[in-house]
Amino acid sequence: AKKWINIRKSYGNFYKVPRNQTKLTIMLEKLGMNYDGRPHSGLDDSKNIARIAIRMLQDGCDLRVNEKIHGGQLMTVSSSAPLEGAPAPQMPRYRN
């Protein structure tokens, strides 16, 4: 992977919170969610991050690539940069 979404950066920018408020457990807590699974389990951490991403999409966040590796260096990607590739997936609409 040479490009990715750093969910901590996206969360902080979208909800206007400082970096120290973007730890996984704090993000879940602020969104009214509990941590599911075992702490520091890669699979469980990934599932919880996905839950945060889904909630951010539901709240209207436009998740975009915000970090990349270029020439072996970590670089921040501007949020005003044009989207590359396919548009972000839309959340399915459910009938009540």
Secondary structure, DSSP 8 states (H G I E B T S, - for coil): --EE--HHHHHHHHHT--GGG-SHHHHHHHTT----S-TT-HHHHHHHHHHHHHHHHHTT------EEEETTEEEE--TTS---SS----------
